Amino acid sequence: MKFLYQVNVDDPLLYDVVLNTQHLMADEGARLVQEALRAPRFQTSAASQRELVDLSIAAGVKAAFMANPAIGPRRVFVSASGGYVCLSGTVDAEDERKLAQEIVEKMPGVTGVLNEIIAVPRSRSGGPLMLC
């Protein structure tokens, strides 16, 4: 959750309702949740649907990068807005930069890609290659 959505699940400010199941029966808890979901603030809006789609696209891209050993998911940052994906960060070679873009372009829901990834060659010691 922290990596994909940048949230700490232990943060109590993330929750609107907390039910202690040691003090409630399951049917009572379900009834309380159903009542809470009828409130206008919990109704789906066009803006909330777009935001959810963008979060889903960004999470899918991050997962695809994690599954591909050629791209370091901790060095490439992803954001999405309106289906348009922005990539930033660094990779070791230009072909990795291109591969990242190709992966994103094939993903469902992606309408465009802004690739701001920088290829920074690494030295044999593992650090960035210093050119003077």
Residue pairs with C-beta under 8 A, 6 or more apart in sequence:
1 7
1 8
1 9
2 8
2 9
3 62
3 73
4 59
4 62
4 63
5 55
5 59
7 14
8 14
12 18
16 36
16 42
17 32
17 33
17 36
19 29
19 32
19 33
21 29
24 32
36 42
50 82
53 83
53 109
54 80
54 81
54 82
54 83
55 80
56 109
57 80
57 83
57 85
57 107
57 109
57 110
58 78
58 79
58 80
58 85
60 107
60 108
60 109
61 78
61 80
61 85
61 87
61 103
61 104
61 107
62 73
62 78
64 103
64 104
64 107
65 71
65 72
65 73
65 76
65 78
65 100
65 103
66 73
68 99
68 103
70 96
70 99
71 91
71 96
71 99
71 100
71 103
72 91
75 89
75 90
75 91
76 87
76 88
76 89
76 90
76 91
76 100
76 117
77 87
77 88
77 89
78 85
78 86
78 87
79 85
79 86
80 86
80 110
82 111
83 109
83 110
83 111
83 112
84 110
84 111
84 112
84 113
84 114
85 104
85 107
85 110
85 112
85 113
85 114
86 113
86 114
86 116
87 100
87 101
87 104
87 113
87 114
87 115
87 116
87 117
88 116
88 117
89 117
89 118
90 117
90 118
90 119
90 120
91 97
91 100
91 117
91 118
91 119
91 120
92 119
92 120
92 121
92 122
93 119
93 121
94 119
96 117
96 119
97 115
97 117
97 118
97 119
100 115
100 117
101 113
101 115
101 117
104 110
104 113
105 113
120 128
120 129
121 128
121 129
122 128
122 129
123 129
123 130
